[in-house]
Amino acid sequence: MYNSYYLQVYSYVMTIVKSRSVAEEVTQNTFFKAMTARRSYEGKASELTWLCSIAKNLAIDECRKNSKFAELDEDTPETSEGMADTVEDKVEDQDTALRIHLVLHELQEPYKEVFQLRVFGELPFSQIGMIFGKSENWARVTYHRARLKIKERMDDNE
């Protein structure tokens, strides 16, 4: 189970905690808890959905314990790929990213989580739907609506 789902669970946790070290710890704890509670798994959902449910609860607990969970991990190396060429472009890109994150912070669920899973977690719609216990089409529609809501709020704030 660990080999099959580690990367997917880790990616999902990263969308919540935004820190490599915390995500690694939460992911490890997820698999530990899953293995110790294996007998209570009823099989009503897929193993990935079950693991993501455990991971989400552990990540929320970790976030409550650690008030700095929203900050990006300072150990994350900056890469030059996709970076703007001029200082003005870099400032504009950072400003746009900040505005998107501020709008995203205020976005209602499930739009916020679906958007984060798709964009930051890079999960396919089929897996996003599975996490929520919904269809792939539901995930696509919810993601599209989230994008529209973000765009509307960004336009309103300009």
Secondary structure, DSSP 4 states (H G I P E B T S, - for coil): -HHHHHHHHHHHHHHHH--HHHHHHHHHHHHHHHHHTGGG--SSS-HHHHHHHHHHHHHHHHHHH-TTTTSPPTTSPP--TT--SSHHHHHHHHHHHHHHHHHHHHPPTTHHHHHHHHHTS---HHHHHHHHTS-HHHHHHHHHHHHHHHHHHHHHT-
